[in-house]
Amino acid sequence: MSIAESGEFGLIGRIVSRLDTGSATLLGPGDDAAVVRAADGRVVASTDVLVEGRHFRRDWCGPADVGHRAAAANLADIAAMGATPTALLVAFCLPANLDIAWAEGLADGLTAEAALCGAAVVGGDMSSSPTLTVSVTALGDLGGREPVRRGGAQPGDLLALSGRVGYAAAGYTILSRGFRTPKILVEAYRRPVVRYAAGPEAARLGATSMIDVSDGLLQDVGHLATASLVGIDIRSDAFEVPDQMRDAATALGVDPYQWLLAGGEDHPLAATFPAGTPLPEGWTVIGSVHDGAGVTVDRKPWTGAVGWDHFR
């Protein structure tokens, strides 16, 4: 059945029936708006958009994969503020001839990814469009803590990373060359693995700045450096190149550090902490903050690409 055959309200009914209710949801889909608990009295909000042909391809990703990717891109931003995600609002723009099962799969991916951090899809909108587009707005709760911003890093701080980098970029390169293996890299592109709990954890540990690495480690850490008016140095020896990534890089003629340092869409969290902060398992120290400006690698300027830019 196509979306045109189902009609807007038939599709809405099918989508709503697939959604779970999160613990922060007081009133879910069905009225003019949802009601979400905000015990802290403040709401953290972020929005992002995925456009077919620019952010995903249906021959590379199934509908649930696109749902996972769309949700993760927003939920990671909430975590990067030190907050706990609570809810998602989703807008679909869909071709009328699209099979309704594709839209249902997208909804399944969205709700499954949100459930990983206790959030839920609480509402949204849809429209007919020749270009398949998914727009997501995420909400979060600070739990009484101050938000961790990009502008608080201080000289002497250490830079740490929670989550993996380079996997999604490697998967993208593999898919773009017409291959489908190694599976671990291709699946990393299709569905990011995000440590959402690391955001609030970093806030409790006293993180001075934090960011979701969505566009490339060098580029996003550069945002921390710029906002904090400091220089940041990243140590290349802090990264272990997995065997499958190294083998793929050799086969494709790519420097694996280009994936690790400039590849995006894995959504790890990069944060700065005062020197001597005892970091729990899941955090890896990858560099340090110093007087100066910009980002260096092993104290030298990086001459390759630094990350993703939507308009370049």
Steps between C-alpha positions, in 0.01 A plus 500: 500500500632846413471805722260653248273197534514514879449875524647736758283394791530133423878539506484697825296225659749235390797703625346585837416134561872418477622759752595427860438739788802629691507565873498877445192492276188624679290525181610343175368521143128555447439861601623825348825472697677264734579566866845402625614512861773760566582442865809718482295801389723540194482320166800426279400502131676416174390440142649337193390402151588208272440533126508205262795521265688729736494317833385151405427273205224243501717252310756521784269517802171336587218711646575395859865597444395849393281525809788401727732749330249787516428441869865453597608825336264692729519295817881529498470880495287487813751273672782736399340771714517268801127431483288186484284473185128483569305542175513531123273690261527375142390651168491280187490634145424197283430425133138390461601187308732378778404160640333544837720224645800727452341773717411239763860374503624855544271542800626172646861621474420835658316353797760224553791747510311734733428209734874440543518811717149493647352754258195466275351644182213716626372666183582666171365580156510371144465631148521381144828592331701377200807491727497262796591707807504420871517786750541422869485722807631353825424613856696426815518548876806639681406336829593807702848535345632793301533434126849410380577749228772521238666805649640386834827321418805630686876465434620192686174308449511155345294408193315170515274304267210266579402285206661395177614706202582412142267203469212679326735689269668175403159344438400794281817465291445126463140548385597781263754268333229240440590254777297370797769366735654504760157484663609671824595815307199502268262446791669784690403732215144369496444510876725703733585354841471793742582505874216733600562454873851642456359853469342526846796299633744761367295778655513329840878457463544873447552520123597854402380469138342233282381435146337227291749396232270485200703672227853377575718501811736775387220725384283454808787526750585816307163637610602440863831679441332795331226539761749463788772723348761227546713264298443124510749231402388148408737204535487259208639219717187517714309324222516131429431418136289181496627225271191509278531877460870475422439225244219698335715813489782309332263345244337837422818708506388716793696622802296355792581808707299702251198297609589520870578871515270645234219247457160577649167333584621271779379755759749443783524773763819704530544685830766688692562438869730655760834321514497211745129428463456123546311387190290184512507218247372615163703821492840522329739792535595609148659841549547814703404866513760777489536874451462587134243440228382226269554125497824316432589132472818398681574873534498546123240649265278242330522536121211274398125553509364572847138397463161538334356828371147499356582768245840382378 
